[in-house]
């Protein structure tokens, strides 16, 4: 498509393959006589699928199957985290290398807010946003205008031939978390590009594709592209939209994504940079696979978590960090304008004898998977400038995997590697890890046996925040408990005292920053049991536990 936006096709019988029994992709209708009238693969069969998706009770419940007869207005939102897109709010107009952004921001100053989220009805939903306020006295919400009304929904081509199976059982379809950003496309990467707001999303366990929409006009979305990379795994990784240098005053906008959960041998063990112009793979790097004793991934390594981009200048990505399913932390240096010279290296491997020169030495046979995006910040101190990274381990696809004997960790790493270097023991250092290991640092409490990091960590106000989950091993039919942690990122004494606060029952979401009605920043988390716990950040980093009103984080239709 060359980056040219095209109008979305209506959800109609001309949309790819709605009736094929092969699920091999978008072919002409042919395969199943769904309505039992006339023959297989006719237009009427496709129309039946469409009517059934929009209304479970279509044709007097003839196709209801296992779906809820009460007909939820939309499918369950399970793993997809909503993204809110309002008026453009970046500061690219302060940079002479971003001409046109001030005009774009001005032209879109009245743009309506949309909330975009994937659902397991096979659709990305666009929901009307608006002003909302919470009354802490009555514990009620009030909304302005038509907040909460669905405006439109998009069915990715990759989900079309799975829609008919909604009658059989629950399925993960458009279950990935979208990302959206203002980007400048066209002009061959030169300054004469056009600003747009672009949304990119994967499918999580719904497939191995990513798709992109132009949502500059929230009422008239435009299709951009859908990937077709055969060696992608299940697309768990939330896209990290970034701008990179390609030469002189030329830049390219890409989406960095991990290879995902392996879907078979040779899949998932990648990192990609997807060209936002046309969905082509601009860069592909392969992560190594540990095959020794007690390999935690018997098929192949993978990169399911989101990629974290970082840079020293506003709006320009210099380096990319991510964790893999073997607990290693990777670094991709993208400072060179020639992508063939980008450097992909293991920055830190805590399970080797030397751990990249840092003395981690947890033993290769004790590897635990990393499922989440690391937290990254860049800071200058009296002695040096460095990137500071926090990441953890824990099997997110099976919260009880390994039972109560598994030991997981959270690590804080300092990276002073400069552009053009490869990481080494002189440029990478381990600041702390949960549990007191041999070495000069102490004070960080250990995770309990079986406890694991769930959700992306956060660095804020000089502290690392992360969430953990401890299953109820005494009764696997009961849910476990979640915790919110706080650990200093800097210490002159080598001591890193940790704070751990109970967040309630259920699986936790990663910590986020919110502002209290009094204007105080808070770091909070929510659990799958609709409980919330938080950490009130006071001056000088003092902390007390704070309870917030409960809210539902997600739900799943139970067939």
ABEGO torsion letter per residue (X at the ends): XGGBBBBBBBBBAABEBAABAAGAEBBBBEGBBAAGBGEBGBAAAAAAAAAAAABAABGGGAAAEABBAAGBABBBBAABBBBBBBBBABAAAABAABBGAAAAAAAAAABBBBBBBBBAAGBBBBBBBEBBBBBAAAGBBBBBEABGBBABBBBBAAAAAAAAAAAABBBBBBABBBBBBBBBBEGGGBAABBBBBBBBBBAEAAEABBBBBBAABAABBBBABBBABAABBBBABBBBBBBBBAEEABBBBBBBBBAEBBAEBGBGBBBBBBBAAAGBBABBBBBBBBABBGBABAABBBBABBBBBBBABBGBBABBBBBBAAGBBBBBBAABABAAABBBBBABBAABAAGGGAGAGAEAAABBBBABBBBBBBBBBAABBBBBBBBBBEBAABAABGEAABBBBBBBBBBABBBGBBBBAAABBBABBBEBBBEABBGBBBBBBGBBBBEBBBBBGGBBBBBBBBBBAABAABBBBBBBBBBBABBAAGBBBBBBBBAEBEBBBBBBBBBBAAGBBBBBBBBAAGBBBBBBBBBGGBBBBBBBBBBBABBBBBX
